[in-house]
Amino acid sequence: MEQRLQFWLAFAVAFVAMEVWSLVVHRWLWHGPLWWGHRSHHEHRDGFFEKNDSFALVHAAIAAPLIYFGLREGWTLATGVGFGMTAFGACYAIVHDGLVHGRLPVGWLAAWPWLRKVRNAHRAHHARDDGAGDPHRAPYGLFLGPWELRREQARRQARSRAAAPDGGSIRAA
């Protein structure tokens, strides 16, 4: 029983950590030094695959040995982490590539209000991919995207209120 609990705890922690990790990597690496590969995701694509898809292989190269050696050697935590990473990757691909970008036939997922919010938040990230605007803006997370977008909008509103001549105060007419 203790091994089962360890597995599921490791699975859950890895799954959640992957969303935080993907937000950080997306913001600071993909929209930074790795823009050369991620740019393909922000441009029109001919065919099914894009250069950006290769980044998933990095995480698979970490998760696969964790699962393999975890199962072979009885390393419960490694197995849980590997499967948690893999489950996150599958959910990410289904929601991001399928629901958000239409690369998989999963439009029915939009029936769930939270997934609609996730889709709409990520589409806000791509809102100016026509070359007329800056593609480097929040939200960078996928499942945390709605929260991140609300936070960014509140930040912008606070900056605009602070920049207003009257300090953004509301006065009775």
Contact map, one row per residue, 1 for C-alpha under 8 A:
11111000000000000000000000000000000000000000000000000000000000000000000000000000000000000000000000000000000000000000000000000000000000000000000000000000000000000000000000000
11111100000000000000000000000000000000000000000000000000000000000000000000000000000000000000000000000000000000000000000000000000000000000000000000000000000000000000000000000
11111110000000000000000000000000000000000000000000000000000000000000000000010000000000000000000000000000000000000000000000000000000000000000000000000000000000000000000000000
11111111000000000000000000000000000000000000000000000000000000000000000000000000000000000000000000000000000000000000000000000000000000000000000000000000000000000000000000000
11111111100000000000000000000000000000000000000000000000000000000000000000000000000000000000000000000000000000000000000000000000000000000000000000000000000000000000000000000
01111111110000000000000000000000000000000000000000000000000000000000000000011001000000000000000000000000000000000000000000000000000000000000000000000000000000000000000000000
00111111111000000000000000000000000000000000000000000000000000000000000000011011100000000000000000000000000000000000000000000000000000000000000000000000000000000000000000000
00011111111100000000000000000000000000000000000000000000000000000000000000000001000000000000000000000000000000000000000000000000000000000000000000000000000000000000000000000
00001111111110000000000000000000000000000000000000000000000000000000000000000001000000000000000000000000000000000000000000000000000000000000000000000000000000000000000000000
00000111111111000000000000000000000000000000000000000000000000000000000000001101100100000000000000000000000000000000000000000000000000000000000000000000000000000000000000000
00000011111111100000000000000000000000000000000000000000000000000000000000000001111110000000000000000000000000000000000000000000000000000000000000000000000000000000000000000
00000001111111110000000000000000000000000000000000000000000000000000000000000000000100000000000000000000000000000000000000000000000000000000000000000000000000000000000000000
00000000111111111000000000000000000000000000000000000000000000000000000000000000100100000000000000000000000000000000000000000000000000000000000000000000000000000000000000000
00000000011111111100000000000000000000000000000000000000000000000000000000000001110110000000000000000000000000000000000000000000000000000000000000000000000000000000000000000
00000000001111111110000000000000000000000000000000000000000000000000000000000000100110110000000000000000000000000000000000000000000000000000000000000000000000000000000000000
00000000000111111111000000000000000000000000000000000000000000000000000000000000000000000000000000000000000000000000000000000000000000000000000000000000000000000000000000000
00000000000011111111100000000000000000000000000000000000000000000000000000000000000000000000000000000000000000000000000000000000000000000000000000000000000000000000000000000
00000000000001111111110000000000000000000000000000000000000000000000000000000000000010010000000000000000000000000000000000000000000000000000000000000000000000000000000000000
00000000000000111111111000000000000000000000000000000000000000000000000000000000000000010000000000000000000000000000000000000000000000000000111100000000000000000000000000000
00000000000000011111111100000000000000000000000000000000000000000000000000000000000000000000000000000000000000000000000000000000000000000000100000000000000000000000000000000
00000000000000001111111110000000000000000000000000000000000000000000000000000000000000000000000000000000000000000000000000000000000000000000000000000000000000000000000000000
00000000000000000111111111000000000000000000000000000000000000000000000000000000000000000000000000000000000000000000000000000000000000000000100000000000000000000000000000000
00000000000000000011111111100000000000000000000000000000000000000000000000000000000000000000000000000000000000000000000000000000000000000001110000000000000000000000000000000
00000000000000000001111111111000000000000000000000000000000000000000000000000000000000000000000000000000000000000000000000000000000000000001100000000000000000000000000000000
00000000000000000000111111111100000000000000000000000000000000000000000000000000000000000000000000000000000000000000000000000000000000000000000000000000000000000000000000000
00000000000000000000011111111110000000000000000000000000000000000000000000000000000000000000000000000000000000000000000000000000000000000001100000000000000000000000000000000
00000000000000000000001111111111000000000000000000000000000000000000000000000000000000000000000000000000000000000000000000000000000000000001000000000000000000000000000000000
00000000000000000000000111111111100000000000000000000000000000000000000000000000000000000000000000000000000000000000000000000000000000000000000000000000000000000000000000000
00000000000000000000000111111111111000000000000000000000000000000000000000000000000000000000000000000000000000000000000000000000000000000000000000000000000000000000000000000
00000000000000000000000011111111111011000000000000000000000000000000000000000000000000000000000000000000000000000000000000000000000000000000000000000000000000000000000000000
00000000000000000000000001111111111001000000000000000000000000000000000000000000000000000000000000000000000000000000000000000000000000010000000000000000000000000000000000000
00000000000000000000000000111111111000000000000000000000000000000000000000000000000000000000000000000000000000000000000000000000000000000000000000000000000000000000000000000
00000000000000000000000000011111111100000000000000000000000000000000000000000000000000000000000000000000000000000000000000000000000000000000000000000000000000000000000000000
00000000000000000000000000001111111111000000000000000000000000000000000000000000000000000000000000000000000000000000000000000000000000000000000000000000000000000000000000000
00000000000000000000000000001111111111100000000000000000000000000000000000000000000000000000000000000000000000000000000000000000000000000000000000000000000000000000000000000
00000000000000000000000000000000111111110000000000000000000000000000000000000000000000000000000000000000000000000000000000000000000000000000000000000000000000000000000000000
00000000000000000000000000000100011111110000000000110000000000000000000000000000000000000000000000000000000000000000000000000000000000000000000000000000000000000000000000000
00000000000000000000000000000110011111111100000000110000000000000000000000000000000000000000000000000000000000000000000000000000000000000000000000000000000000000000000000000
00000000000000000000000000000000001111111110000000010000000000000000000000000000000000000000000000000000000000000000000000000000000000000000000000000000000000000000000000000
00000000000000000000000000000000000111111111100001110000000000000000000000000000000000000000000000000000000000000000000000000000000000000000000000000000000000000000000000000
00000000000000000000000000000000000001111111100001110000000000000000000000000000000000000000000000000000000000000000000000000000000000000000000000000000000000000000000000000
00000000000000000000000000000000000001111111000000000000000000000000000000000000000000000000000000000000000000000000000000000100100000100000000000000000000000000000000000000
00000000000000000000000000000000000000111111100000000000000000000000000000000000000000000000000000000000000000000000000000000000110000000000000000000000000000000000000000000
00000000000000000000000000000000000000011111110000000000000000000000000000000000000000000000000000000000000000000000000000000000000000000000000000000000000000000000000000000
00000000000000000000000000000000000000011011111111000000000000000000000000000000000000000000000000000000000000000000000000000000000000000000000000000000000000000000000000000
00000000000000000000000000000000000000000001111110000000000000000000000000000000000000000000000000000000000000000000000000000000000000000000000000000000000000000000000000000
00000000000000000000000000000000000000000000111111000000000000000000000000000000000000000000000000000000000000000000000000000000000000000000000000000000000000000000000000000
00000000000000000000000000000000000000000000111111000000000000000000000000000000000000000000000000000010000000000000000000000000000000000000000000000000000000000000000000000
00000000000000000000000000000000000000000000111111101000000000000000000000000000000000000000000000000000000000000000000000000000000000000000000000000000000000000000000000000
00000000000000000000000000000000000000011000101111111100000000000000000000000000000000000000000000000000000000000000000000000000000000000000000000000000000000000000000000000
00000000000000000000000000000000000011011000000011111100000000000000000000000000000000000000000000000000000000000000000000000000000000000000000000000000000000000000000000000
00000000000000000000000000000000000011111000000001111110000000000000000000000000000000000000000000000000000000000000000000000000000000000000000000000000000000000000000000000
00000000000000000000000000000000000000000000000011111111100000000000000000000000000000000000000000000000000000000000000000000000000000000000000000000000000000000000000000000
00000000000000000000000000000000000000000000000001111111110000000000000000000000000000000000000000000000000000000000000000000000000000000000000000000000000000000000000000000
00000000000000000000000000000000000000000000000000011111111000000000000000000000000000000000000000000000000000000000000000000000000000000000000000000000000000000000000000000
00000000000000000000000000000000000000000000000000001111111100000000000000000000000000001000000000000000000000000000000000000000000000000000000000000000000000000000000000000
00000000000000000000000000000000000000000000000000001111111110000000000000000000000000000000000000000000000000000000000000000000000000000000000000000000000000000000000000000
00000000000000000000000000000000000000000000000000000111111111000000000000000000000000000000000000000000000000000000000000000000000000000000000000000000000000000000000000000
00000000000000000000000000000000000000000000000000000011111111100000000000000000000010000000000000000000000000000000000000000000000000000000000000000000000000000000000000000
00000000000000000000000000000000000000000000000000000001111111110000000000000000000001000000000000000000000000000000000000000000000000000000000000000000000000000000000000000
00000000000000000000000000000000000000000000000000000000111111111000000000000000000000000000000000000000000000000000000000000000000000000000000000000000000000000000000000000
00000000000000000000000000000000000000000000000000000000011111111100000000000000010000000000000000000000000000000000000000000000000000000000000000000000000000000000000000000
00000000000000000000000000000000000000000000000000000000001111111110000000000000111011000000000000000000000000000000000000000000000000000000000000000000000000000000000000000
00000000000000000000000000000000000000000000000000000000000111111111000000000000010000000000000000000000000000000000000000000000000000000000000000000000000000000000000000000
00000000000000000000000000000000000000000000000000000000000011111111110000000000010000000000000000000000000000000000000000000000000000000000000000000000000000000000000000000
00000000000000000000000000000000000000000000000000000000000001111111110000000110110000000000000000000000000000000000000000000000000000000000000000000000000000000000000000000
00000000000000000000000000000000000000000000000000000000000000111111111000000111111000000000000000000000000000000000000000000000000000000000000000000000000000000000000000000
00000000000000000000000000000000000000000000000000000000000000011111111100000010000000000000000000000000000000000000000000000000000000000000000000000000000000000000000000000
00000000000000000000000000000000000000000000000000000000000000001111111111100110000000000000000000000000000000000000000000000000000000000000000000000000000000000000000000000
00000000000000000000000000000000000000000000000000000000000000001111111111111110000000000000000000000000000000000000000000000000000000000000000000000000000000000000000000000
00000000000000000000000000000000000000000000000000000000000000000011111111110010000000000000000000000000000000000000000000000000000000000000000000000000000000000000000000000
00000000000000000000000000000000000000000000000000000000000000000001111111100000000000000000000000000000000000000000000000000000000000000000000000000000000000000000000000000
00000000000000000000000000000000000000000000000000000000000000000000111111100000000000000000000000000000000000000000000000000000000000000000000000000000000000000000000000000
00000000000000000000000000000000000000000000000000000000000000000000111111110000000000000000000000000000000000000000000000000000000000000000000000000000000000000000000000000
00000000000000000000000000000000000000000000000000000000000000000000111111111110000000000000000000000000000000000000000000000000000000000000000000000000000000000000000000000
00100110000000000000000000000000000000000000000000000000000000000000011001111111000000000000000000000000000000000000000000000000000000000000000000000000000000000000000000000
00000110010000000000000000000000000000000000000000000000000000000000010000111111100000000000000000000000000000000000000000000000000000000000000000000000000000000000000000000
00000000010000000000000000000000000000000000000000000000000000000110110000111111110000000000000000000000000000000000000000000000000000000000000000000000000000000000000000000
00000010000000000000000000000000000000000000000000000000000000000111111000111111111000000000000000000000000000000000000000000000000000000000000000000000000000000000000000000
00000111111001000000000000000000000000000000000000000000000000000010000000011111111100000000000000000000000000000000000000000000000000000000000000000000000000000000000000000
00000010011011100000000000000000000000000000000000000000000000100110000000001111111110000000000000000000000000000000000000000000000000000000000000000000000000000000000000000
00000000001001000000000000000000000000000000000000000000000001111110000000000111111111000000000000000000000000000000000000000000000000000000000000000000000000000000000000000
00000000001000000000000000000000000000000000000000000000000000100010000000000011111111100000000000000000000000000000000000000000000000000000000000000000000000000000000000000
00000000011111100000000000000000000000000000000000000000000000000000000000000001111111110000000000000000000000000000000000000000000000000000000000000000000000000000000000000
00000000001001100100000000000000000000000000000000000000001000100000000000000000111111111000000000000000000000000000000000000000000000000000000000000000000000000000000000000
00000000000000000000000000000000000000000000000000000000000100100000000000000000011111111100000000000000000000000000000000000000000000000000000000000000000000000000000000000
00000000000000100000000000000000000000000000000000000000000000000000000000000000001111111110000000000000000000000000000000000000000000000000000000000000000000000000000000000
00000000000000100110000000000000000000000000000000000000000000000000000000000000000111111111000000000000000000000000000000000000000000000000000000000000000000000000000000000
00000000000000000000000000000000000000000000000000000001000000000000000000000000000011111111100000000000000000000000000000000000000000000000000000000000000000000000000000000
00000000000000000000000000000000000000000000000000000000000000000000000000000000000001111111110000000000000000000000000000000000000000000000000000000000000000000000000000000
00000000000000000000000000000000000000000000000000000000000000000000000000000000000000111111111000000000000000000000000000000000000000000000000000000000000000000000000000000
00000000000000000000000000000000000000000000000000000000000000000000000000000000000000011111111110000000000000000000000000000000000000000000010000000000000000000000000000000
00000000000000000000000000000000000000000000000000000000000000000000000000000000000000001111111111000000000000000000000000000000000000000000000000000000000000000000000000000
00000000000000000000000000000000000000000000000000000000000000000000000000000000000000000111111111100001010000000000000000000000000000000000000000000000000000000000000000000
00000000000000000000000000000000000000000000000000000000000000000000000000000000000000000011111111110000010000000010001000000000000000000000000000000000000000000000000000000
00000000000000000000000000000000000000000000000000000000000000000000000000000000000000000001111111111000000000000000001000000000000000000000010000000000000000000000000000000
00000000000000000000000000000000000000000000000000000000000000000000000000000000000000000001111111111111000000000000000000000000000000000000000000000000000000000000000000000
00000000000000000000000000000000000000000000000000000000000000000000000000000000000000000000111111111111111000000000000000000000000000000000000000000000000000000000000000000
00000000000000000000000000000000000000000000000000000000000000000000000000000000000000000000011111111111111011000000001000000000000000000000000000000000000000000000000000000
00000000000000000000000000000000000000000000000000000000000000000000000000000000000000000000001111111100000000000000001101100000000000000000000000000000000000000000000000000
00000000000000000000000000000000000000000000000000000000000000000000000000000000000000000000000111111110000000000000000000000000000000000000000000000000000000000000000000000
00000000000000000000000000000000000000000000000000000000000000000000000000000000000000000000000011111111111000000000000000000000000000000000000000000000000000000000000000000
00000000000000000000000000000000000000000000000100000000000000000000000000000000000000000000000011101111100000000000000000000000000000000000000000000000000000000000000000000
00000000000000000000000000000000000000000000000000000000000000000000000000000000000000000000010011100111110000000000000000000000000000000000000000000000000000000000000000000
00000000000000000000000000000000000000000000000000000000000000000000000000000000000000000000000001100111111000000000000000000000000000000000000000000000000000000000000000000
00000000000000000000000000000000000000000000000000000000000000000000000000000000000000000000011001100101111110000000000000000000000000000000000000000000000000000000000000000
00000000000000000000000000000000000000000000000000000000000000000000000000000000000000000000000001100100111111000000000000000000000000000000000000000000000000000000000000000
00000000000000000000000000000000000000000000000000000000000000000000000000000000000000000000000000000000011111100000000000000000000000000000000000000000000000000000000000000
00000000000000000000000000000000000000000000000000000000000000000000000000000000000000000000000000100000011111110011000000000000000000000000000000000000000000000000000000000
00000000000000000000000000000000000000000000000000000000000000000000000000000000000000000000000000100000001111111011000000000000000000000000000000000000000000000000000000000
00000000000000000000000000000000000000000000000000000000000000000000000000000000000000000000000000000000000111111011000000000000000000000000000000000000000000000000000000000
00000000000000000000000000000000000000000000000000000000000000000000000000000000000000000000000000000000000011111111000000000000000000000000000000000000000000000000000000000
00000000000000000000000000000000000000000000000000000000000000000000000000000000000000000000000000000000000001111111100000000000000000000000000000000000000000000000000000000
00000000000000000000000000000000000000000000000000000000000000000000000000000000000000000000000000000000000000011111110000000000000000000000000000000000000000000000000000000
00000000000000000000000000000000000000000000000000000000000000000000000000000000000000000000001000000000000011111111111000000000000000000000000000000000000000000000000000000
00000000000000000000000000000000000000000000000000000000000000000000000000000000000000000000000000000000000011111111111100000000000000000000000000000000000000000000000000000
00000000000000000000000000000000000000000000000000000000000000000000000000000000000000000000000000000000000000001111111110000000000000000000000001000000000000000000000000000
00000000000000000000000000000000000000000000000000000000000000000000000000000000000000000000000000000000000000000111111111000000000000000000011111000000000000000000000000000
00000000000000000000000000000000000000000000000000000000000000000000000000000000000000000000001100110000000000000011111111100000000000000000000000000000000000000000000000000
00000000000000000000000000000000000000000000000000000000000000000000000000000000000000000000000000010000000000000001111111110000000000000000000001000000000000000000000000000
00000000000000000000000000000000000000000000000000000000000000000000000000000000000000000000000000000000000000000000111111111000000000000010010011001000000000000000000000000
00000000000000000000000000000000000000000000000000000000000000000000000000000000000000000000000000010000000000000000011111111100000000000011110010000000000000000000000000000
00000000000000000000000000000000000000000000000000000000000000000000000000000000000000000000000000010000000000000000001111111110000000000000000000000000000000000000000000000
00000000000000000000000000000000000000000000000000000000000000000000000000000000000000000000000000000000000000000000000111111110000000000110000000000000000000000000000000000
00000000000000000000000000000000000000000000000000000000000000000000000000000000000000000000000000000000000000000000000011111111000000111111000000000000000000000000000000000
00000000000000000000000000000000000000000100000000000000000000000000000000000000000000000000000000000000000000000000000001111111100000100000000000000000000000000000000000000
00000000000000000000000000000000000000000000000000000000000000000000000000000000000000000000000000000000000000000000000000111111100000100000000000000000000000000000000000000
00000000000000000000000000000000000000000000000000000000000000000000000000000000000000000000000000000000000000000000000000001111111111100000000000000000000000000000000000000
00000000000000000000000000000000000000000110000000000000000000000000000000000000000000000000000000000000000000000000000000000111111111100000000000000000000000000000000000000
00000000000000000000000000000000000000000010000000000000000000000000000000000000000000000000000000000000000000000000000000000001111110000000000000000000000000000000000000000
00000000000000000000000000000000000000000000000000000000000000000000000000000000000000000000000000000000000000000000000000000001111111000000000000000000000000000000000000000
00000000000000000000000000000000000000000000000000000000000000000000000000000000000000000000000000000000000000000000000000000001111111000000000000000000000000000000000000000
00000000000000000000000000000000000000000000000000000000000000000000000000000000000000000000000000000000000000000000000000000001111111100000000000000000000000000000000000000
00000000000000000000000000000000000000000000000000000000000000000000000000000000000000000000000000000000000000000000000000000001101111111000000000000000000000000000000000000
00000000000000000000000000000000000000000100000000000000000000000000000000000000000000000000000000000000000000000000000000001111100011111000000000000000000000000000000000000
00000000000000000000000000000010000000000000000000000000000000000000000000000000000000000000000000000000000000000000000000001000000001111100000000000000000000000000000000000
00000000000000000000000000000000000000000000000000000000000000000000000000000000000000000000000000000000000000000000000000001000000001111111000000000000000000000000000000000
00000000000000000000000000000000000000000000000000000000000000000000000000000000000000000000000000000000000000000000000000011000000000011111000000011001000000000000000000000
00000000000000000000000000000000000000000000000000000000000000000000000000000000000000000000000000000000000000000000000011011000000000001111110011011001000000000000000000000
00000000000000000000001101100000000000000000000000000000000000000000000000000000000000000000000000000000000000000000000001001000000000001111110010010000000000000000000000000
00000000000000000011011101000000000000000000000000000000000000000000000000000000000000000000000000000000000000000000000001000000000000000011111110010000000000000000000000000
00000000000000000010001000000000000000000000000000000000000000000000000000000000000000000001000100000000000000000000010011000000000000000011111110000000000000000000000000000
00000000000000000010000000000000000000000000000000000000000000000000000000000000000000000000000000000000000000000000010000000000000000000000111111000000000000000000000000000
00000000000000000010000000000000000000000000000000000000000000000000000000000000000000000000000000000000000000000000010000000000000000000000111111110000000000000000000000000
00000000000000000000000000000000000000000000000000000000000000000000000000000000000000000000000000000000000000000000010011000000000000000011111111111000000000000000000000000
00000000000000000000000000000000000000000000000000000000000000000000000000000000000000000000000000000000000000000000110110000000000000000010001111111100000000000000000000000
00000000000000000000000000000000000000000000000000000000000000000000000000000000000000000000000000000000000000000000000000000000000000000000000111111110000000000000000000000
00000000000000000000000000000000000000000000000000000000000000000000000000000000000000000000000000000000000000000000000000000000000000000111100111111111000000000000000000000
00000000000000000000000000000000000000000000000000000000000000000000000000000000000000000000000000000000000000000000000010000000000000000110000011111111100000000000000000000
00000000000000000000000000000000000000000000000000000000000000000000000000000000000000000000000000000000000000000000000000000000000000000000000001111111110000000000000000000
00000000000000000000000000000000000000000000000000000000000000000000000000000000000000000000000000000000000000000000000000000000000000000000000000111111111000000000000000000
00000000000000000000000000000000000000000000000000000000000000000000000000000000000000000000000000000000000000000000000000000000000000000110000000011111111100000000000000000
00000000000000000000000000000000000000000000000000000000000000000000000000000000000000000000000000000000000000000000000000000000000000000000000000001111111110000000000000000
00000000000000000000000000000000000000000000000000000000000000000000000000000000000000000000000000000000000000000000000000000000000000000000000000000111111111000000000000000
00000000000000000000000000000000000000000000000000000000000000000000000000000000000000000000000000000000000000000000000000000000000000000000000000000011111111100000000000000
00000000000000000000000000000000000000000000000000000000000000000000000000000000000000000000000000000000000000000000000000000000000000000000000000000001111111110000000000000
00000000000000000000000000000000000000000000000000000000000000000000000000000000000000000000000000000000000000000000000000000000000000000000000000000000111111111000000000000
00000000000000000000000000000000000000000000000000000000000000000000000000000000000000000000000000000000000000000000000000000000000000000000000000000000011111111100000000000
00000000000000000000000000000000000000000000000000000000000000000000000000000000000000000000000000000000000000000000000000000000000000000000000000000000001111111110000000000
00000000000000000000000000000000000000000000000000000000000000000000000000000000000000000000000000000000000000000000000000000000000000000000000000000000000111111111000100000
00000000000000000000000000000000000000000000000000000000000000000000000000000000000000000000000000000000000000000000000000000000000000000000000000000000000011111111001110000
00000000000000000000000000000000000000000000000000000000000000000000000000000000000000000000000000000000000000000000000000000000000000000000000000000000000001111111001100000
00000000000000000000000000000000000000000000000000000000000000000000000000000000000000000000000000000000000000000000000000000000000000000000000000000000000000111111101100000
00000000000000000000000000000000000000000000000000000000000000000000000000000000000000000000000000000000000000000000000000000000000000000000000000000000000000011111111100000
00000000000000000000000000000000000000000000000000000000000000000000000000000000000000000000000000000000000000000000000000000000000000000000000000000000000000000011111100000
00000000000000000000000000000000000000000000000000000000000000000000000000000000000000000000000000000000000000000000000000000000000000000000000000000000000000000001111110000
00000000000000000000000000000000000000000000000000000000000000000000000000000000000000000000000000000000000000000000000000000000000000000000000000000000000000001111111110000
00000000000000000000000000000000000000000000000000000000000000000000000000000000000000000000000000000000000000000000000000000000000000000000000000000000000000011111111111000
00000000000000000000000000000000000000000000000000000000000000000000000000000000000000000000000000000000000000000000000000000000000000000000000000000000000000001000011111100
00000000000000000000000000000000000000000000000000000000000000000000000000000000000000000000000000000000000000000000000000000000000000000000000000000000000000000000000111110
00000000000000000000000000000000000000000000000000000000000000000000000000000000000000000000000000000000000000000000000000000000000000000000000000000000000000000000000011111
00000000000000000000000000000000000000000000000000000000000000000000000000000000000000000000000000000000000000000000000000000000000000000000000000000000000000000000000001111
00000000000000000000000000000000000000000000000000000000000000000000000000000000000000000000000000000000000000000000000000000000000000000000000000000000000000000000000000111
